[in-house]
Amino acid sequence: MSRSGGGMEPVANFGPNGQQHSRERCGHFQMPLHYPRFTRADYESMPEWKLECVLKEYGLPVTGNVEQKRKFAMGAFLWP
């Protein structure tokens, strides 16, 4: 007997050893949907904790002092 209704059903994901796993357990990086839209002035006045949040959100290193983080963020996200 076939099921009708036309809806989509969930698909199970299985790892290489045959065990089923969920997305929550994978712990993989997922690129955020939107590119940060801060200006140079925004980065220059941004508090260190917010710079760290932006860098972490995009999987970028969060090392160095606040000026190094600012310079890195501006180099990564601002277009010349």
C-alpha positions as CSV (number, residue, x, y, z in Angstrom):
1,M,0.0,0.0,0.0
2,S,1.5,3.4,-1.0
3,R,1.3,6.5,1.1
4,S,-0.3,9.5,-0.4
5,G,-0.3,13.1,0.6
6,G,2.5,14.4,-1.6
7,G,4.6,15.7,1.4
8,M,8.3,15.3,1.9
9,E,9.5,12.8,4.5
10,P,12.6,13.2,6.6
11,V,15.7,11.4,5.4
12,A,18.0,9.6,7.9
13,N,21.7,10.5,7.8
14,F,24.1,7.7,8.4
15,G,27.8,8.0,9.1
16,P,30.6,5.9,7.6
17,N,30.2,3.2,10.4
18,G,26.4,2.9,9.6
19,Q,25.3,4.7,12.7
20,Q,22.5,7.3,12.3
21,H,23.5,10.8,13.4
22,S,21.7,14.1,13.6
23,R,22.9,17.5,12.5
24,E,23.2,18.7,16.1
25,R,25.8,16.1,16.9
26,C,28.0,16.7,13.9
27,G,29.6,19.9,15.3
28,H,30.5,21.2,11.8
29,F,30.9,24.8,10.7
30,Q,28.0,26.3,8.7
31,M,28.6,29.6,6.9
32,P,26.2,32.3,8.1
33,L,23.5,33.2,5.5
34,H,24.5,36.9,5.3
35,Y,27.8,38.7,4.8
36,P,28.5,41.2,7.6
37,R,27.5,44.7,6.5
38,F,29.6,46.9,8.7
39,T,31.5,49.9,7.5
40,R,35.1,50.8,8.3
41,A,33.8,53.3,10.9
42,D,31.7,50.5,12.5
43,Y,34.8,48.2,12.8
44,E,37.0,51.1,14.2
45,S,34.5,51.8,17.0
46,M,33.3,48.2,17.6
47,P,34.0,46.8,21.1
48,E,36.3,43.9,21.3
49,W,33.6,41.4,22.4
50,K,31.6,42.2,19.2
51,L,34.6,41.9,17.0
52,E,35.2,38.4,18.5
53,C,31.5,37.5,17.9
54,V,31.7,38.5,14.2
55,L,35.0,36.6,13.7
56,K,33.8,33.5,15.5
57,E,30.5,33.5,13.5
58,Y,32.5,33.2,10.3
59,G,34.9,30.6,11.6
60,L,37.9,33.0,11.6
61,P,40.7,33.2,14.2
62,V,40.1,35.3,17.3
63,T,43.6,36.0,18.4
64,G,45.7,39.0,19.1
65,N,44.9,42.3,20.7
66,V,41.8,44.4,19.8
67,E,43.7,46.4,17.1
68,Q,44.9,43.2,15.5
69,K,41.3,41.8,15.5
70,R,40.0,45.1,14.0
71,K,42.6,45.0,11.2
72,F,41.9,41.3,10.5
73,A,38.1,41.9,10.4
74,M,38.4,44.9,8.1
75,G,40.8,43.0,5.8
76,A,38.4,40.0,5.7
77,F,35.1,41.8,5.3
78,L,35.7,45.2,3.6
79,W,36.2,45.5,-0.1
80,P,38.8,48.0,-1.4
